[in-house]
Amino acid sequence: MNNIKMFHKEDFFISKPFQCVYKSHMYEKKIISFLPTEGGEDLYNLLIQKGFRRSQNILYRQVCEKCSSCISIRIIVNDFFQSKSQKRIKNKNKSLFNRKLIDYPSMEQFILFKKYLSFKHPESEMNEMLFEEYKDMITDSGIQSRVVEYWHKERLMACCISDFLKDSISLVYSFYDPDYLKNSPGIYIILDHIRLAESINKPYLYLGYWVEGCQEMEYKSNFKTSEILINNSWKKI
């Protein structure tokens, strides 16, 4: 952790091992730090470049023994160009959805969040979350976090909890209505965030972690100009 010069090593903690959600036969560990009330954005800006993610007011990164499958991935916004399949998704959804940037959690978002979890992750403990816990995902960070909503006429189709940092946007968690699966909402959200990042001069879009060979995450590596963090250096895929 000697790359972190602005902060103290004693501010970082190692979690106890717990079962990995991607490899059930293995256990994962995380290094974590709490976002301070002052200087939190500076810490976040620094650590996201080192592979950290945010959950509520915690920044974390996997430090698993004998495994390094969880790899941070980001898109270089200004160099991005669409693949043929991404162009088809963009054209299919052209003028169909209306984007809104919201600064607060709502019950409508939460209902969609629970619907998504029941469909996508029925065994996840997140299904037990209450509205106050969902609210903490957005308001408890001390960072400029916003919910990017996508509406189809009068219906909320998808949401993405997004952190707006100094030179990037970080996708914290996205969810959508399963009724819109034919519209490829997960990919559409990323494509739209690339446009959003470009419009506000944010050179990077962080997608979280990518696990090679994990079918649910494979779409992340299909974005042109993606970079992954290998041995603390960002390298193009």
GIBELKA-V838233 format. One record per helix or strand. SS is the DSSP state (hx for helix, st for strand). FROM is the first residue (numbers start at 1). LEN is the number of residues. If there is no record, write none. Layout:
# GIBELKA-V838233
SS;FROM;LEN / SS;FROM;LEN
This chain:
# GIBELKA-V838233
hx;9;3 / st;12;3 / st;18;2 / st;27;2 / st;30;5 / hx;40;9 / st;53;3 / st;58;5 / st;70;7 / hx;77;3 / hx;84;9 / st;98;5 / hx;107;14 / hx;125;4 / hx;131;9 / st;145;8 / st;155;10 / st;168;9 / hx;178;6 / hx;185;15 / st;204;8 / hx;215;8 / st;226;5 / st;233;4
